[in-house]
Amino acid sequence: MVDINFDSNTAIEDLDNLDFDFIIKAVSNKLMQNEIMNWKGDKDKQSKLRLYTKVKDSYNTEIYVSKNMSKSCRSFIAQLRSSTLPLNIEIGRFQQKPVENRFCPCCNDNKVEDEIHFLFNCPLYAGTRNVFMQQVKMFYPNINMKSFIEQLQVFMNDPNIICKLGAFIRDCYFIRNTYIYSIKK
Ligand SMILES: [Zn+2]
């Protein structure tokens, strides 16, 4: 078997002994390695993708992309995933507010309204969160033992839970906007 060094520019002279299946496999592997290296490098550069960098640790198609679910649920998951869901952490970026002042408008906890506060802590969504977590606990009875990021990894990667997560985010966001609208009146 001929050993192929892809990092050298030397020509392969012993063509008769080349195994083409092997070459194709080796080239594919090399391309995939490069792709993964590029992906990791890009991922680290994108500081705005707060959750993405924490939750996404492997190179594969995400379940919510292929799973059959409503357009709105898929969209909410994608927005949460890419840190573009309009929470104050994101809205404040456009208003050039310091991060530490981007408080949650829906409670008195004096916490920055980021994705973790929204999903796991804000008391405004306690009832909805409780219903969602009961569903999760049917599959993961000890989910509370995990950190929030680990829980989110479970939600995102389990085909039984991903649709429920989408509905949970959608419902909470509806409650959020209804609440903000009601206090502005
Ligand atoms: Zn809150």
Boltz pocket constraint, residues with backbone or C-beta under 6 A from the ligand:
constraints:
  - pocket:
      binder: B
      contacts: [[A, 104], [A, 105], [A, 106], [A, 107], [A, 108], [A, 109], [A, 111], [A, 117], [A, 121], [A, 122], [A, 123], [A, 124]]
      max_distance: 6.0
